[in-house]
Amino acid sequence: MANFEFIKVDREGPVTTVTLNRPEVMNSLHSPANMELDRAFDEFAADPYQWVAIITGAGERAFSAGNDLKFQAAGGDMTLPKSGFAGLGSRFDLNKPVIAAVNGLAMGGGFEVALACDIIIASESATFSLPEPTVGLAALGGGLHRLPRAIGTQRAMEMVLTSRRVTAQEGQALGFVNRVTAPEALMETALEVARTICRASPMAIRASKEALFLGLEDSLASAIEKQWEYPAMLALLSSEDLIEGPKAFAEKRAPNWKGR
């Protein structure tokens, strides 16, 4: 596992937790941090023993304030990896689940990181916004496209054009937040969700995530027809897990998933 300066990576069984570790700048991200996140998620994607990832922020104030504007204004290199902002924004081939545990402010790119995850669990103190237009920028890290897909065009448009902040509770009502927790319960709730996912076959989870996203790009009839040929589905259909699941059910025992 690589050594990191701007993030922390911890593993508990099949769960990887990635912590944005720049609390002095509200976990905003510059190019070196983005490159570290790219490497961390490359490692997660490639490790057959890591099934679910959680991403969160260090400290109590912020999940991430997004792009490090002070670093940018000082002429710092803002090069992004091919995987996009935080190593997640353009990582479209990751079929393992990623959970965002939003512990505070998720602004701009920070909100976009959360939207790039599959499940968002938010502290009661969390807030979300895409304020890029107020500093002459646009939410090009995926926010302009993921938010309307999550909550609908009209509601997303209002958030984008006004740059207003949305609380965790409103985010849940709008539909982009899955759960809201007390601040002290955030990480345990995220880990509980991750452990629940890990009770299922990792092959089946990957096939399900991939089929859901690829199917959204197609008509319903076409998606149902094509789903048998999706890569992760083909891997599932030829896996040991496909045999183990029904066998464990018949024998009334917990399955021993191999992830292959």
N, C-alpha and C positions, 0 to 999 in steps of 0.2 A: 504494500500500500504506500502511495506517495506521501511525502512530507509536505505540509501546507503551512503557509504563513497567515492567510487571510480568512481561512475557513477551518472548521474542525470536522472530522469524520469519525463517528463512533459506530460500532456494530454490536448488536445484541441478537444472537442467533441469526435468523435470516433477514433481519431488519437493519438497514443502514440509516443512520441519522446524520444529516449534513447541516452544520450550523454556520450561518454567515457571521463571521467573527470580526467585525469592525464597529463595535458599539460606539466608539468615540466619534464616528461620522454617521451614526444611525444606520449602520450596516449598508451604507450606499456602496455601490460596486464600481470599481475602475477596471481597466484592462487586466492587470495582474490577478485580481480576484476572479474575474470572469474566466480567465485561463485555468485557474485552479479548479473552479467549479466544473469546467469542461472535463478536466482530467478525473475529477471525483466521480462524475456521472458516467464517464467512459469505463472506469473501474467497476462501478455498480452494474452497468449493463453487461459487462463481460463475465462477471463472477457468477457461476451457476449456483452458489450457495447463498446469494443475496437475492431475496424475492421481492421486497418492498422497501421503498425509500421514504424518509420524512425529511423535509427541509424546513428550517426555522431560523430565527435570528437570535443573536446573543443579547443579553440585557432585557430590560422590561419596556423600553421606550419604543423600539422599532423592530419590525420584521425586516424591512428594508426601505430606505428612502429612495431607492432606485439608482439611477445614474449619478455618479459622483461628479456633480457640476463644478465644484471647486477645483477638483483635479483636472477636469476638462478645460476650465477657464485659465488654468495655469499652463496650458499647453501640453498636458499629459496625453500619452498615447491612449486612444479610445478604441483600438482594434478589438473586434469581437471574434471569438472562435466560430467555426462553421455551425456549431450547435446553438448559436445565438446567445442572447443575454442570460447570464447565470448558467450557461451550459444547458439550458432547457428550452429557451424560447423557440428554437428551430430544430429541436431534437425530435423529429417526427417518427423515427424508427424505434423508439423505446416502447416496448410493449409490457414492461414491468410497471406496476402501479407506483405513483409518487403522490405523497400526501403533503400538503402545505399546512404547517402548524403556525398560524399567524399570531404572533405574540404582541403586536403593537401596530404602529403605523406601517401601512403598505401603500406607498405612494409611487406613482409613475411606474418605473421599471419594477419596483417591489410588488405592486399590484399585478403587473404582467407576469412576474415569476409565479405568483399564486395561481393566476388563471391558467398557466401552462401545466399545472398539476392536475391530477385526476379527482382529488377530494380536497376541499378546503375546510379546515377546522380552525375557528377563530376564537381568540380570547374576547371576553366582554369589552376589553379596552381597545380592541383593534379598530382601525379605521382604514378606509380604502378610497383612493382617488387616482385620477389620471390628469394631473395638473400641467402636463407638458405645454399646452398652448399659452399658459401664463408666463412662460419663460422663452417663448418663441420657438417651441419645438412641437413635435407630434409623437404620439405613443406608437412608435414603429417597432416596438419589441413584441408585438402580437396583440396588444390591448385593443387596438381599433378593430380587430377581426374576431378575437375570442370573446370579448364582452358581449357584442350583439348576438353571438351564437348561444351565449349562456342565458341572457335575460331578455332578448328581443331587441329589435332595432330602435324603437321609440325610446324605451327606457335607457338603453345604452347611449343613444344620441344625446339625451339630456345630461347624462353624467359627463360625457366627453366635452360637450360644448360649454358647460358651466364650470367644469373642473371641481365640482363640489365634493366634499368628503361624505362618505357613507359609513354609518356605524356597522358593527358586526351584525346587530339585530336586523337592520334594514337590508344588509347584504343577504341574510338568510331569507327574508321576505321576498327579495327580488329574485333569488334563486341561485346566486353564485356561491354562497356559503352553505356548507352542508350541516355543520353543527356549531353552536356557540357554547363556550364553557367559561367557568370562572378562571381567572388567570393562573391560579395555582394548580388547576386540573388540566391545563392545556396539553402538556406533553404526555401525561398518562392517558388522556383520551386519545391522542394521536397514536400512541403505542398500542392501545386497546384495539383501535380500528385496524392497525397494521397486523397485529396478532390474529385478529379475526380473519383477515384476508389470507393469512398464512395457514389457516386450517384447511383451506381448499388446495387442490392441486395447482402448483405454480404454472404448469403447462396449460391448464384450463383457464386460469386467470389471464395469462398472456393472450391466449386465443380469443377470449371474450373481449378484452380491451381492444385488441387489434380489429376484431370484427365490428365492434361498435363504431369505432372511428372511421374505418374504411367504408362501412355501410352507409354512413351519413353523407358520403360523397356521391351516392348512387340512388336510384329509385328503389323503393321497397322491394319490388319484385326482383329486380336485378341483384340487389344486395343479398336476398335470400338464396338466389341461385349461385352467386359467386362465393359465398362465405366458405364453401367447402374447399376452395382453392387458395384461401389466404395462407400465407406462409406459416404463421403460428398455429393455425387450425390444422394444416397438414402435419406439422410437428406433433400436435396433440394426438391426432388420429393414428399415429404410428408409435406412440410412446408407451412406456411401461406404466405410466400413471393411468392410462385409459383402461388397462387391465386391473390395476390395483384397486381403483375406486369401487367398481362393482363387486370385486372379490371381498374387499373389506366389509362392504355393506352386507353381503351374504353371510359372512362369518361373524357379524356383529362385533366388530372391533374397529379401532381407529386406523385409518389408512396410513401407510408408510410411504409418503410421497417421495419419489426420486428426482422429480424435476427433469426427467428425460424419458 
